[in-house]
Amino acid sequence: MNTNALTRAYLVLGGLGAVSLIAYGIYKSSVPVGTVSAPAPVVQSAPVDMKVVGVMTAARFIARGQVVTREDVSTTMIAGPMPQGGRTAIGDVVGKVATADILPQQLLLDSTISADPAKAGLAALVPAGYRAISILTNDEIAVSQFVRPGDKVDVQLVLPDAVLAKQSGAERPETDVSEARTVLQDVLVLTVGATLGDPSLVQTASEQAAGVAGRRSEPARTISLAMTPDQIAKFALARSLGSFYLSLRGSDDLQMIDDNTAKLSDIRGPASPAAAPATPQQRPIELIVGDRTQLIYPKTSGERR
């Protein structure tokens, strides 16, 4: 084969290749993009025992001692086992009190909320602007054991005669000037007993412990009251001067009474008039004249001579 024949053969082959490339390009441009098959993604099936539950979480910051409302609660879906102490119903958390600060999206657990406000600590129970003060009482002072947290009481003070006579600085009167007066009204009871919470449950627990130990338990005697700083100063002075008593108010009694000081004379009544001094009895004089005897009585100062 000569050179001219080889050249013609190469030209024919090159032309056929170029035509093939052009035809393939026209074919690819005419095929829709969606018809090009893509590799199918690998889907891993979830475990059969995996469950998704909705748990109650904080929708916003909840401070310790705050009562949980519906606006404070949101539902968060989680996969897996239920957290210990978690709640799935909004009714299980609304109305309870936060026993610790709760951040947004934090789970509302039994360890962070409680139906007992005392679980948040005494400081969380004290209203704004008030202070807590604890006093030692007995059954007579504190209406037996019927005072409960949330009740309202009045404080009565009994001032003995010696204190009032010393306070006046004047000459001591002949009569007893002891008096009693109401010094504080509508005072909130925060706690009863040394332990926060329901005093009846605390007492039951102490009785059970005493039964195991074989000894009789003593009832709780400490009561915590909420007072303003001015009320605390007045009460601190009053308790140092005399004895005090607590009177329990009714749940709907909002009446504030005026000064109701009672003096000892109010109990004894008006003093009876002094009796006139008795006239001393004069002894008679025996006059003997001969065989005659006569008794002569001397005249008193009021008789006519």
Backbone as CSV, one residue per row, in Angstrom:
resi,resn,N_x,N_y,N_z,CA_x,CA_y,CA_z,C_x,C_y,C_z
1,MET,0.873,-1.190,0.000,0.000,0.000,0.000,0.905,1.235,0.000
2,ASN,0.575,2.138,-0.884,1.408,3.326,-1.014,1.013,4.376,0.018
3,THR,1.730,5.454,0.049,1.522,6.516,1.049,0.193,7.200,0.871
4,ASN,-0.231,7.417,-0.318,-1.507,8.105,-0.559,-2.676,7.294,-0.019
5,ALA,-2.628,6.013,-0.076,-3.708,5.147,0.407,-3.797,5.212,1.929
6,LEU,-2.642,5.201,2.606,-2.628,5.288,4.067,-3.197,6.623,4.541
7,THR,-2.837,7.656,3.829,-3.342,8.992,4.236,-4.835,9.051,4.121
8,ARG,-5.346,8.482,3.025,-6.810,8.497,2.874,-7.489,7.659,3.961
9,ALA,-6.860,6.552,4.364,-7.470,5.699,5.406,-7.539,6.433,6.737
10,TYR,-6.426,7.138,7.104,-6.432,7.908,8.371,-7.479,9.006,8.355
11,LEU,-7.634,9.648,7.223,-8.625,10.720,7.128,-10.040,10.177,7.307
12,VAL,-10.279,8.988,6.721,-11.625,8.386,6.856,-11.904,8.041,8.305
13,LEU,-10.897,7.404,8.987,-11.077,7.035,10.398,-11.283,8.273,11.296
14,GLY,-10.501,9.336,11.032,-10.683,10.563,11.832,-12.047,11.167,11.626
15,GLY,-12.549,11.130,10.394,-13.866,11.687,10.143,-14.953,10.893,10.843
16,LEU,-14.786,9.521,10.796,-15.779,8.697,11.496,-15.776,8.973,13.005
17,GLY,-14.573,9.169,13.575,-14.513,9.465,15.031,-15.167,10.792,15.363
18,ALA,-14.912,11.794,14.522,-15.514,13.105,14.790,-17.022,13.045,14.692
19,VAL,-17.510,12.285,13.654,-18.978,12.154,13.528,-19.558,11.454,14.745
20,SER,-18.840,10.431,15.279,-19.335,9.696,16.462,-19.416,10.617,17.691
21,LEU,-18.417,11.444,17.888,-18.426,12.369,19.040,-19.557,13.375,18.934
22,ILE,-19.763,13.886,17.711,-20.845,14.855,17.513,-22.196,14.214,17.781
23,ALA,-22.366,12.985,17.298,-23.641,12.281,17.501,-23.887,12.003,18.989
24,TYR,-22.842,11.636,19.749,-22.996,11.355,21.196,-23.362,12.638,21.972
25,GLY,-22.753,13.749,21.543,-23.086,15.008,22.202,-24.521,15.414,21.968
26,ILE,-24.974,15.210,20.680,-26.370,15.546,20.395,-27.302,14.661,21.214
27,TYR,-26.960,13.393,21.401,-27.790,12.453,22.155,-27.871,12.862,23.643
28,LYS,-26.761,13.201,24.271,-26.750,13.578,25.703,-27.551,14.847,25.955
29,SER,-27.467,15.790,24.980,-28.206,17.039,25.183,-29.700,16.859,25.022
30,SER,-30.118,15.819,24.297,-31.550,15.594,24.089,-32.186,14.771,25.205
31,VAL,-31.412,14.093,26.054,-31.970,13.259,27.143,-32.294,14.162,28.339
32,PRO,-33.537,14.142,28.977,-33.885,14.964,30.161,-33.000,14.613,31.349
33,VAL,-32.755,15.638,32.155,-31.872,15.444,33.313,-32.485,14.490,34.312
34,GLY,-33.831,14.537,34.488,-34.490,13.716,35.499,-34.414,12.244,35.202
35,THR,-34.153,11.886,33.974,-34.117,10.469,33.639,-32.816,9.826,33.991
36,VAL,-31.833,10.674,34.416,-30.547,10.112,34.797,-30.693,9.519,36.182
37,SER,-30.484,8.310,36.352,-30.651,7.618,37.634,-29.506,7.965,38.565
38,ALA,-29.872,8.240,39.856,-28.882,8.535,40.885,-28.840,7.375,41.861
39,PRO,-27.732,7.214,42.502,-27.647,6.100,43.455,-28.607,6.313,44.625
40,ALA,-29.365,5.322,44.989,-30.354,5.404,46.066,-29.648,5.536,47.408
41,PRO,-30.131,6.478,48.284,-29.496,6.615,49.600,-29.740,5.389,50.459
42,VAL,-28.804,5.154,51.321,-28.905,4.009,52.233,-29.701,4.448,53.462
43,VAL,-30.840,3.861,53.706,-31.716,4.196,54.829,-31.553,3.130,55.899
44,GLN,-31.205,3.619,57.117,-31.066,2.703,58.239,-32.346,2.735,59.053
45,SER,-32.930,1.638,59.242,-34.179,1.543,60.001,-33.908,1.743,61.484
46,ALA,-34.851,2.478,62.183,-34.708,2.716,63.615,-34.956,1.430,64.374
47,PRO,-34.371,1.320,65.554,-34.622,0.135,66.369,-36.106,-0.012,66.663
48,VAL,-36.556,-1.215,66.784,-37.974,-1.478,66.995,-38.446,-0.911,68.333
49,ASP,-37.605,-0.937,69.428,-38.016,-0.517,70.758,-37.815,0.978,71.013
50,MET,-37.383,1.760,70.060,-37.154,3.181,70.231,-38.498,3.922,70.196
51,LYS,-38.807,4.676,71.308,-40.057,5.416,71.388,-39.767,6.908,71.478
52,VAL,-40.693,7.697,70.964,-40.593,9.145,71.025,-41.711,9.655,71.930
53,VAL,-41.345,10.402,72.979,-42.325,10.909,73.945,-42.162,12.411,74.077
54,GLY,-43.249,13.049,74.470,-43.220,14.482,74.727,-43.126,14.741,76.222
55,VAL,-42.099,15.428,76.656,-41.882,15.705,78.074,-42.039,17.198,78.327
56,MET,-42.383,17.529,79.564,-42.587,18.916,79.948,-41.243,19.589,80.234
57,THR,-41.012,20.728,79.575,-39.793,21.513,79.790,-40.173,22.964,80.064
58,ALA,-39.214,23.731,80.527,-39.450,25.145,80.827,-39.423,25.963,79.542
59,ALA,-40.473,26.748,79.322,-40.521,27.627,78.149,-39.716,28.902,78.378
60,ARG,-39.470,29.238,79.637,-38.690,30.421,79.989,-38.104,30.194,81.375
61,PHE,-37.314,31.138,81.832,-36.662,30.989,83.122,-37.695,30.988,84.250
62,ILE,-37.566,30.041,85.168,-38.454,29.921,86.323,-37.589,30.032,87.576
63,ALA,-37.864,31.026,88.404,-37.057,31.249,89.601,-37.514,30.337,90.734
64,ARG,-36.614,30.055,91.642,-36.929,29.227,92.809,-38.038,29.889,93.635
65,GLY,-39.020,29.094,93.994,-40.160,29.599,94.744,-41.302,30.085,93.877
66,GLN,-41.116,30.156,92.555,-42.164,30.635,91.653,-43.149,29.516,91.352
67,VAL,-44.434,29.868,91.299,-45.469,28.902,90.937,-45.489,28.737,89.420
68,VAL,-45.446,27.500,88.957,-45.388,27.209,87.525,-46.764,27.433,86.903
69,THR,-46.819,28.214,85.812,-48.052,28.457,85.076,-47.973,27.798,83.703
70,ARG,-49.079,27.840,82.980,-49.104,27.237,81.634,-48.147,27.949,80.688
71,GLU,-47.983,29.251,80.867,-47.071,29.995,80.006,-45.609,29.628,80.263
72,ASP,-45.329,29.017,81.389,-43.950,28.645,81.719,-43.553,27.285,81.156
73,VAL,-44.513,26.564,80.553,-44.282,25.170,80.192,-44.363,24.990,78.678
74,SER,-43.490,24.169,78.144,-43.538,23.762,76.734,-43.312,22.247,76.659
75,THR,-43.634,21.674,75.508,-43.465,20.232,75.304,-42.289,19.990,74.362
76,THR,-41.379,19.131,74.746,-40.214,18.773,73.937,-40.251,17.274,73.653
77,MET,-40.112,16.923,72.360,-40.132,15.511,71.964,-38.723,14.945,72.091
78,ILE,-38.611,13.823,72.751,-37.317,13.146,72.899,-37.491,11.683,72.539
79,ALA,-36.413,11.103,72.010,-36.418,9.685,71.658,-35.644,8.922,72.716
80,GLY,-36.201,7.808,73.110,-35.528,7.009,74.111,-36.366,6.855,75.359
81,PRO,-35.801,6.337,76.398,-36.556,6.102,77.632,-36.941,7.404,78.320
82,MET,-38.009,7.350,79.106,-38.503,8.520,79.832,-37.514,8.893,80.927
83,PRO,-37.100,10.178,81.017,-36.191,10.571,82.094,-36.824,10.342,83.469
84,GLN,-36.024,9.965,84.427,-36.529,9.716,85.764,-37.062,11.017,86.378
85,GLY,-38.315,10.964,86.840,-38.942,12.137,87.421,-39.550,13.075,86.404
86,GLY,-39.511,12.741,85.113,-40.097,13.587,84.082,-41.605,13.463,84.037
87,ARG,-42.243,14.445,83.423,-43.700,14.473,83.309,-44.100,14.691,81.866
88,THR,-45.203,14.015,81.472,-45.679,14.115,80.096,-46.960,14.932,79.968
89,ALA,-47.634,15.233,81.056,-48.889,15.994,81.029,-48.672,17.354,81.673
90,ILE,-49.243,18.387,81.073,-49.050,19.741,81.590,-49.704,19.913,82.956
91,GLY,-50.775,19.147,83.197,-51.437,19.232,84.482,-50.594,18.715,85.636
92,ASP,-49.556,17.947,85.310,-48.683,17.404,86.359,-47.681,18.431,86.873
93,VAL,-47.508,19.551,86.163,-46.493,20.527,86.560,-47.078,21.906,86.864
94,VAL,-48.197,22.254,86.243,-48.805,23.565,86.481,-49.335,23.627,87.901
95,GLY,-49.058,24.721,88.586,-49.502,24.906,89.962,-48.485,24.497,90.996
96,LYS,-47.440,23.810,90.575,-46.399,23.421,91.512,-45.362,24.535,91.638
97,VAL,-44.495,24.396,92.617,-43.513,25.433,92.927,-42.120,24.932,92.561
98,ALA,-41.349,25.822,91.946,-39.975,25.472,91.584,-39.120,25.440,92.853
99,THR,-38.457,24.333,93.088,-37.584,24.206,94.257,-36.152,24.608,93.936
100,ALA,-35.888,24.967,92.691,-34.575,25.454,92.262,-34.779,26.305,91.018
101,ASP,-33.782,27.119,90.672,-33.853,27.895,89.430,-33.844,26.937,88.236
102,ILE,-34.787,27.160,87.295,-34.924,26.297,86.117,-34.683,27.140,84.876
103,LEU,-33.747,26.704,84.034,-33.403,27.427,82.816,-34.350,27.051,81.680
104,PRO,-34.463,27.902,80.635,-35.303,27.554,79.487,-34.865,26.240,78.852
105,GLN,-35.827,25.444,78.416,-35.632,24.139,77.784,-35.145,23.062,78.765
106,GLN,-35.056,23.409,80.041,-34.657,22.403,81.018,-35.864,21.544,81.383
107,LEU,-35.632,20.237,81.588,-36.707,19.332,81.939,-37.294,19.702,83.296
108,LEU,-38.628,19.609,83.406,-39.316,19.823,84.675,-39.436,18.472,85.374
109,LEU,-38.557,18.231,86.310,-38.480,16.944,86.996,-39.031,17.070,88.407
110,ASP,-39.318,15.919,89.009,-39.796,15.911,90.390,-38.763,16.489,91.350
111,SER,-37.514,16.483,90.953,-36.454,17.015,91.814,-36.364,18.536,91.763
112,THR,-37.044,19.160,90.782,-36.974,20.628,90.639,-38.306,21.319,90.864
113,ILE,-39.402,20.571,90.963,-40.713,21.157,91.255,-41.378,20.324,92.332
114,SER,-42.285,20.958,93.089,-42.974,20.257,94.171,-44.306,20.926,94.430
115,ALA,-45.258,20.141,94.937,-46.557,20.686,95.325,-46.490,21.389,96.668
116,ASP,-45.430,21.164,97.438,-45.252,21.784,98.750,-44.368,23.013,98.604
117,PRO,-44.914,24.222,98.816,-44.088,25.423,98.664,-42.888,25.441,99.589
118,ALA,-42.979,24.744,100.729,-41.882,24.773,101.693,-40.634,24.084,101.162
119,LYS,-40.794,23.239,100.157,-39.634,22.552,99.594,-38.662,23.527,98.941
120,ALA,-39.132,24.717,98.609,-38.254,25.715,97.991,-37.411,26.447,99.023
121,GLY,-37.632,26.165,100.314,-36.869,26.828,101.362,-37.634,27.989,101.957
122,LEU,-37.275,28.374,103.171,-37.995,29.438,103.873,-37.875,30.772,103.151
123,ALA,-36.707,31.068,102.564,-36.527,32.360,101.900,-37.512,32.551,100.750
124,ALA,-37.890,31.461,100.086,-38.830,31.567,98.967,-40.249,31.843,99.441
125,LEU,-40.533,31.611,100.718,-41.873,31.834,101.245,-42.083,33.253,101.756
126,VAL,-41.011,33.993,101.966,-41.119,35.326,102.557,-41.562,36.318,101.478
127,PRO,-42.683,37.028,101.680,-43.119,38.011,100.677,-42.110,39.157,100.548
128,ALA,-42.156,39.826,99.411,-41.254,40.957,99.184,-41.515,42.060,100.199
129,GLY,-40.448,42.600,100.771,-40.569,43.661,101.754,-40.740,43.172,103.178
130,TYR,-40.804,41.858,103.385,-40.990,41.295,104.714,-39.742,40.530,105.142
131,ARG,-39.724,40.181,106.422,-38.651,39.374,106.988,-39.288,38.239,107.778
132,ALA,-38.553,37.158,107.921,-39.032,36.024,108.710,-38.431,36.087,110.105
133,ILE,-39.275,35.864,111.102,-38.826,35.816,112.480,-39.465,34.602,113.131
134,SER,-38.687,33.856,113.905,-39.168,32.646,114.565,-39.309,32.902,116.054
135,ILE,-40.386,32.376,116.624,-40.647,32.540,118.049,-40.935,31.179,118.657
136,LEU,-40.588,31.030,119.917,-40.836,29.794,120.649,-42.177,29.908,121.353
137,THR,-43.068,28.951,121.133,-44.420,29.022,121.676,-44.762,27.723,122.404
138,ASN,-45.944,27.724,123.019,-46.518,26.501,123.567,-47.987,26.443,123.165
139,ASP,-48.712,25.447,123.660,-50.099,25.278,123.235,-50.970,26.460,123.630
140,GLU,-50.706,27.059,124.777,-51.514,28.184,125.240,-51.248,29.433,124.421
141,ILE,-49.999,29.673,124.091,-49.641,30.881,123.356,-50.106,30.809,121.911
142,ALA,-49.971,29.651,121.281,-50.192,29.530,119.835,-51.440,28.743,119.485
143,VAL,-52.541,28.925,120.213,-53.829,28.323,119.878,-53.682,26.810,119.738
144,SER,-53.146,26.189,120.796,-52.883,24.754,120.792,-51.987,24.424,119.600
145,GLN,-52.339,23.412,118.800,-51.540,23.058,117.629,-52.355,23.218,116.349
146,PHE,-53.276,24.160,116.351,-54.165,24.339,115.211,-53.685,25.410,114.238
147,VAL,-52.602,26.098,114.536,-52.054,27.086,113.612,-51.314,26.356,112.500
148,ARG,-51.548,26.758,111.272,-50.945,26.123,110.102,-50.283,27.183,109.224
149,PRO,-49.290,26.804,108.416,-48.684,27.763,107.486,-49.736,28.372,106.567
150,GLY,-49.663,29.676,106.386,-50.639,30.392,105.576,-51.726,31.055,106.395
151,ASP,-51.858,30.694,107.678,-52.843,31.347,108.543,-52.389,32.767,108.882
152,LYS,-53.328,33.565,109.385,-53.038,34.923,109.844,-53.347,35.003,111.348
153,VAL,-52.487,35.687,112.082,-52.664,35.807,113.531,-52.482,37.261,113.955
154,ASP,-53.047,37.586,115.129,-52.776,38.846,115.813,-51.889,38.553,117.011
155,VAL,-51.090,39.544,117.398,-50.172,39.380,118.522,-50.623,40.281,119.659
156,GLN,-50.950,39.669,120.816,-51.337,40.414,122.006,-50.179,40.420,123.001
157,LEU,-49.975,41.539,123.644,-48.890,41.707,124.608,-49.473,42.024,125.972
158,VAL,-48.949,41.364,127.002,-49.343,41.619,128.383,-48.170,42.297,129.089
159,LEU,-48.401,43.527,129.549,-47.373,44.286,130.245,-47.674,44.288,131.740
160,PRO,-46.766,43.790,132.566,-47.018,43.751,134.009,-46.918,45.125,134.637
161,ASP,-47.425,45.213,135.860,-47.466,46.478,136.589,-46.075,47.074,136.781
162,ALA,-45.100,46.227,137.080,-43.756,46.736,137.368,-43.165,47.442,136.151
163,VAL,-43.419,46.931,134.946,-42.853,47.538,133.739,-43.475,48.903,133.488
164,LEU,-44.789,49.004,133.609,-45.469,50.274,133.334,-45.127,51.327,134.379
165,ALA,-45.026,50.926,135.650,-44.681,51.892,136.686,-43.271,52.427,136.488
166,LYS,-42.367,51.559,136.065,-40.996,51.991,135.815,-40.914,52.886,134.596
167,GLN,-41.768,52.596,133.599,-41.742,53.367,132.357,-42.272,54.785,132.584
168,SER,-43.297,54.949,133.437,-43.884,56.264,133.633,-42.944,57.206,134.364
169,GLY,-42.120,56.673,135.284,-41.178,57.506,136.012,-41.822,58.329,137.111
170,ALA,-43.163,58.308,137.194,-43.853,59.068,138.229,-43.943,58.230,139.500
171,GLU,-44.550,58.808,140.527,-44.724,58.093,141.789,-45.616,56.877,141.568
172,ARG,-45.238,55.761,142.115,-45.963,54.513,141.874,-47.382,54.610,142.427
173,PRO,-48.393,54.318,141.582,-49.773,54.393,142.082,-50.058,53.271,143.059
174,GLU,-51.127,53.481,143.850,-51.467,52.478,144.846,-52.075,51.238,144.216
175,THR,-52.735,51.372,143.055,-53.381,50.238,142.403,-52.479,49.645,141.321
176,ASP,-52.743,48.381,140.972,-51.999,47.677,139.922,-52.412,48.242,138.560
177,VAL,-51.441,48.622,137.727,-51.741,49.236,136.426,-51.393,48.301,135.268
178,SER,-51.356,46.992,135.507,-51.066,46.036,134.434,-52.077,46.190,133.304
179,GLU,-51.639,45.919,132.087,-52.522,46.044,130.941,-52.119,45.074,129.846
180,ALA,-53.063,44.830,128.904,-52.830,44.000,127.729,-53.302,44.763,126.515
181,ARG,-52.589,44.603,125.404,-52.949,45.339,124.190,-52.547,44.524,122.961
182,THR,-53.214,44.797,121.828,-52.861,44.175,120.551,-51.791,45.028,119.884
183,VAL,-50.620,44.446,119.666,-49.509,45.215,119.101,-49.343,44.982,117.603
184,LEU,-49.748,43.814,117.092,-49.632,43.516,115.658,-50.890,42.797,115.196
185,GLN,-51.283,43.049,113.937,-52.478,42.427,113.385,-52.208,41.849,112.004
186,ASP,-52.952,40.795,111.685,-52.926,40.184,110.346,-51.503,39.777,109.949
187,VAL,-50.842,39.046,110.827,-49.467,38.603,110.591,-49.493,37.218,109.951
188,LEU,-48.741,37.038,108.869,-48.726,35.778,108.124,-47.846,34.743,108.814
189,VAL,-48.382,33.521,108.962,-47.621,32.399,109.505,-46.927,31.689,108.341
190,LEU,-45.607,31.615,108.393,-44.843,30.973,107.325,-44.671,29.483,107.571
191,THR,-44.206,29.127,108.747,-43.968,27.719,109.060,-44.397,27.439,110.493
192,VAL,-44.676,26.183,110.757,-44.976,25.706,112.099,-44.064,24.523,112.376
193,GLY,-43.227,24.647,113.391,-42.262,23.597,113.661,-40.912,23.939,113.067
194,ALA,-39.928,23.147,113.436,-38.567,23.422,112.988,-38.309,22.943,111.575
195,THR,-39.216,22.125,111.009,-39.034,21.576,109.669,-40.035,22.211,108.722
196,LEU,-39.577,22.592,107.526,-40.477,23.161,106.536,-41.414,22.085,106.025
197,GLY,-42.648,22.474,105.760,-43.607,21.522,105.219,-44.829,21.401,106.104
198,ASP,-45.634,20.357,105.835,-46.870,20.123,106.574,-46.533,19.689,107.988
199,PRO,-46.930,20.458,109.025,-46.555,20.091,110.390,-47.155,18.778,110.835
200,SER,-48.322,18.397,110.289,-48.926,17.129,110.691,-48.089,15.951,110.218
201,LEU,-47.502,16.082,109.000,-46.639,15.004,108.514,-45.355,14.943,109.311
202,VAL,-44.828,16.105,109.667,-43.607,16.149,110.464,-43.837,15.528,111.825
203,GLN,-44.995,15.831,112.423,-45.289,15.290,113.732,-45.471,13.786,113.663
204,THR,-46.135,13.290,112.607,-46.312,11.848,112.468,-44.978,11.148,112.347
205,ALA,-44.079,11.735,111.552,-42.759,11.131,111.390,-41.992,11.117,112.713
206,SER,-42.101,12.211,113.482,-41.393,12.258,114.757,-41.977,11.270,115.751
207,GLU,-43.311,11.078,115.718,-43.924,10.107,116.606,-43.482,8.690,116.261
208,GLN,-43.374,8.393,114.968,-42.902,7.071,114.574,-41.464,6.843,115.024
209,ALA,-40.624,7.864,114.851,-39.238,7.734,115.287,-39.147,7.573,116.798
210,ALA,-40.019,8.283,117.532,-40.006,8.165,118.979,-40.491,6.792,119.419
211,GLY,-41.470,6.246,118.670,-41.944,4.913,119.016,-40.869,3.865,118.846
212,VAL,-40.061,4.015,117.796,-38.965,3.066,117.585,-37.933,3.201,118.691
213,ALA,-37.668,4.450,119.109,-36.665,4.675,120.152,-37.217,4.412,121.547
214,GLY,-38.543,4.232,121.673,-39.126,3.947,122.975,-39.266,5.156,123.859
215,ARG,-39.399,6.342,123.297,-39.558,7.545,124.101,-40.673,8.390,123.498
216,ARG,-41.197,9.295,124.285,-42.289,10.173,123.857,-41.717,11.410,123.192
217,SER,-42.260,11.759,122.023,-41.753,12.924,121.300,-42.447,14.189,121.787
218,GLU,-41.731,15.305,121.708,-42.269,16.602,122.082,-42.811,17.307,120.837
219,PRO,-43.987,17.947,120.928,-44.536,18.644,119.757,-43.682,19.833,119.367
220,ALA,-43.755,20.188,118.089,-43.000,21.340,117.597,-43.509,22.611,118.245
221,ARG,-42.591,23.497,118.635,-42.957,24.701,119.353,-42.573,25.968,118.601
222,THR,-41.830,25.870,117.535,-41.330,27.058,116.845,-42.279,27.454,115.721
223,ILE,-42.607,28.747,115.656,-43.456,29.281,114.597,-42.713,30.428,113.935
224,SER,-42.696,30.433,112.610,-42.056,31.515,111.851,-43.136,32.439,111.297
225,LEU,-42.962,33.736,111.524,-43.923,34.742,111.083,-43.259,35.697,110.101
226,ALA,-44.050,36.254,109.184,-43.563,37.245,108.221,-43.959,38.629,108.717
227,MET,-42.961,39.466,108.986,-43.215,40.818,109.471,-42.379,41.811,108.685
228,THR,-42.853,43.047,108.658,-42.045,44.118,108.095,-40.937,44.476,109.088
229,PRO,-39.868,45.134,108.643,-38.819,45.527,109.591,-39.343,46.344,110.767
230,ASP,-40.317,47.241,110.539,-40.886,48.025,111.636,-41.630,47.124,112.619
231,GLN,-42.372,46.155,112.103,-43.096,45.243,112.981,-42.145,44.381,113.803
232,ILE,-41.039,43.963,113.196,-40.072,43.153,113.934,-39.462,43.955,115.072
233,ALA,-39.145,45.225,114.829,-38.578,46.061,115.885,-39.579,46.234,117.025
234,LYS,-40.845,46.453,116.701,-41.867,46.615,117.735,-42.052,45.313,118.514
235,PHE,-42.088,44.191,117.801,-42.299,42.914,118.474,-41.099,42.533,119.339
236,ALA,-39.896,42.788,118.864,-38.703,42.466,119.643,-38.693,43.229,120.960
237,LEU,-39.100,44.493,120.924,-39.163,45.274,122.155,-40.281,44.767,123.057
238,ALA,-41.419,44.448,122.468,-42.570,44.013,123.263,-42.282,42.695,123.986
239,ARG,-41.685,41.752,123.312,-41.437,40.449,123.940,-40.390,40.540,125.042
240,SER,-39.564,41.584,125.023,-38.578,41.752,126.088,-39.186,42.387,127.333
241,LEU,-40.377,42.983,127.191,-41.012,43.660,128.318,-42.055,42.798,129.016
242,GLY,-42.755,41.985,128.258,-43.828,41.193,128.844,-44.059,39.907,128.076
243,SER,-45.149,39.240,128.376,-45.507,37.993,127.699,-46.461,38.290,126.538
244,PHE,-46.495,37.394,125.547,-47.318,37.619,124.369,-48.149,36.370,124.071
245,TYR,-49.222,36.594,123.308,-50.119,35.515,122.888,-50.487,35.742,121.426
246,LEU,-50.784,34.649,120.733,-51.226,34.711,119.347,-52.699,34.346,119.280
247,SER,-53.482,35.149,118.581,-54.890,34.829,118.354,-55.093,34.580,116.858
248,LEU,-55.748,33.468,116.546,-55.912,33.031,115.158,-57.064,33.773,114.499
249,ARG,-56.821,34.309,113.295,-57.847,34.993,112.512,-58.569,34.001,111.603
250,GLY,-59.811,34.334,111.261,-60.531,33.567,110.262,-59.945,33.800,108.883
251,SER,-60.168,32.853,107.994,-59.557,32.949,106.668,-60.055,34.154,105.873
252,ASP,-61.275,34.639,106.161,-61.842,35.778,105.429,-61.879,37.049,106.264
253,ASP,-61.260,37.044,107.412,-61.305,38.205,108.306,-60.179,39.170,107.949
254,LEU,-60.549,40.316,107.393,-59.584,41.344,107.016,-59.722,42.609,107.846
255,GLN,-60.585,42.593,108.858,-60.847,43.790,109.648,-59.663,44.109,110.556
256,MET,-59.279,45.386,110.561,-58.225,45.869,111.447,-58.884,46.664,112.566
257,ILE,-58.621,46.275,113.799,-59.271,46.895,114.938,-58.448,48.065,115.451
258,ASP,-59.140,48.981,116.163,-58.461,50.108,116.792,-57.818,49.656,118.094
259,ASP,-57.257,50.609,118.802,-56.601,50.289,120.071,-57.595,49.622,121.015
260,ASN,-57.248,48.446,121.495,-58.135,47.707,122.395,-57.421,47.364,123.698
261,THR,-56.717,48.341,124.234,-55.982,48.125,125.474,-56.939,47.804,126.615
262,ALA,-56.623,46.761,127.346,-57.407,46.375,128.519,-56.559,46.574,129.760
263,LYS,-57.123,47.297,130.744,-56.432,47.541,132.006,-57.021,46.645,133.089
264,LEU,-56.267,46.510,134.144,-56.722,45.661,135.238,-58.001,46.200,135.860
265,SER,-58.162,47.511,135.858,-59.378,48.101,136.410,-60.613,47.719,135.594
266,ASP,-60.428,47.431,134.264,-61.556,47.008,133.444,-62.063,45.643,133.863
267,ILE,-61.196,44.831,134.412,-61.591,43.499,134.849,-62.162,43.538,136.262
268,ARG,-61.522,44.303,137.132,-61.993,44.399,138.509,-63.279,45.207,138.632
269,GLY,-63.501,46.138,137.704,-64.641,47.024,137.829,-64.273,48.248,138.646
270,PRO,-65.202,49.205,138.758,-64.899,50.432,139.523,-64.643,50.102,140.983
271,ALA,-63.723,50.851,141.566,-63.383,50.636,142.961,-64.544,51.066,143.851
272,SER,-64.861,50.258,144.839,-65.958,50.568,145.766,-65.548,51.730,146.665
273,PRO,-66.518,52.599,147.048,-66.183,53.757,147.894,-65.641,53.307,149.248
274,ALA,-64.718,54.109,149.759,-64.114,53.759,151.032,-65.138,53.870,152.150
275,ALA,-65.165,52.888,153.020,-66.119,52.859,154.130,-65.703,53.881,155.184
276,ALA,-66.722,54.491,155.858,-66.455,55.462,156.922,-65.815,54.763,158.117
277,PRO,-64.849,55.378,158.705,-64.188,54.722,159.841,-65.166,54.502,160.986
278,ALA,-65.079,53.370,161.620,-65.989,53.027,162.718,-65.690,53.876,163.942
279,THR,-66.776,54.299,164.646,-66.626,55.113,165.854,-66.123,54.229,166.990
280,PRO,-65.054,54.587,167.581,-64.541,53.754,168.671,-65.543,53.676,169.821
281,GLN,-65.713,52.513,170.328,-66.659,52.299,171.426,-66.044,52.785,172.745
282,GLN,-66.767,53.690,173.444,-66.298,54.237,174.709,-66.664,53.285,175.861
283,ARG,-65.742,53.126,176.770,-66.006,52.285,177.928,-66.775,53.086,178.992
284,PRO,-67.790,52.494,179.585,-68.567,53.234,180.602,-67.761,53.396,181.899
285,ILE,-68.176,54.433,182.664,-67.562,54.723,183.968,-68.562,54.315,185.051
286,GLU,-68.106,53.529,186.004,-68.983,53.073,187.093,-68.895,54.064,188.272
287,LEU,-70.031,54.631,188.585,-70.108,55.596,189.683,-70.837,54.938,190.869
288,ILE,-70.163,54.904,192.042,-70.735,54.274,193.236,-70.933,55.371,194.287
289,VAL,-72.131,55.557,194.675,-72.463,56.533,195.729,-73.214,55.769,196.834
290,GLY,-72.566,55.559,197.908,-73.165,54.784,199.007,-73.444,53.372,198.542
291,ASP,-74.711,53.008,198.683,-75.102,51.668,198.227,-75.682,51.681,196.821
292,ARG,-75.541,52.809,196.144,-76.073,52.905,194.773,-74.926,52.889,193.758
293,THR,-75.172,52.160,192.697,-74.165,52.033,191.616,-74.792,52.506,190.308
294,GLN,-74.050,53.320,189.507,-74.558,53.851,188.233,-73.427,53.856,187.199
295,LEU,-73.798,53.463,185.919,-72.838,53.487,184.809,-73.018,54.761,184.014
296,ILE,-71.952,55.472,183.824,-71.977,56.725,183.075,-71.144,56.547,181.804
297,TYR,-71.778,56.803,180.618,-71.074,56.699,179.326,-70.624,58.081,178.904
298,PRO,-69.360,58.235,178.573,-68.882,59.552,178.107,-69.453,59.875,176.736
299,LYS,-69.679,61.169,176.461,-70.214,61.586,175.163,-69.140,61.567,174.091
300,THR,-69.551,61.258,172.858,-68.633,61.303,171.713,-68.498,62.717,171.230
301,SER,-67.550,62.904,170.258,-67.286,64.260,169.778,-68.439,64.838,168.994
302,GLY,-69.313,63.965,168.409,-70.409,64.484,167.585,-71.679,64.722,168.361
303,GLU,-71.724,64.341,169.609,-72.967,64.505,170.346,-72.991,65.875,171.040
304,ARG,-74.238,66.338,171.263,-74.428,67.608,171.965,-74.261,67.384,173.438
305,ARG,-73.661,68.306,174.073,-73.445,68.211,175.499,-74.573,68.899,176.254
